[in-house]
Amino acid sequence: MQRTGILFMRFAFSLIVAAGALLTAAPSHAQTFDPRYPVCMHVYSGANGGGGEWYDCSFTSLPQCRATATGRSAICDLNPYYPVNAAPQRLRQRRTG
């Protein structure tokens, strides 16, 4: 009788572990906005069977982004994660000699 209880507890524990592993194995999403570029294009690909929507943060100016977005279902916005107030990177000078 005691052996049946131990087997049931082991089965229940393994079932809980397997369910936990399945629930935590959800796909993760990468960062949406690339902080290296100041402008992002938000692309819409349709609601009926389309691929969803995404952001393309690879533009250095709004005119550049708008030229790429022309004729597409997309809009251009400023990147909210672009470090506007960050100090410019200083170039290191090499010592020669």
C-alpha positions, 0 to 999 in steps of 0.5 A: 500500500505504501509503495502505491502512494510513493509511485503516485507522488513520483508520478504527480511530481514528474507531471508538475515538472513536465507541465512547468517545463512546457509553460516556461518554454514559451518563445522569447521576443528580442528587443523591438527597438535598436538603440543605435539608430534614431528613427524606426519604421513601423511596418504593418503587414495586414490582419488577415493571414499577414505576418503581423507587424514589426519595427525596423530601426535601421534609419538615420533620418526621417526622410531616409525612413519615409523614402523606404516606407513609400508605397508600403503600409508603414509609418516612421517614428523617432526611436524612443530608446535612442540616447538623445542626451548621451555624451558623444563618444570621444575618440582615443588618440594613439600614442606613437613613438 
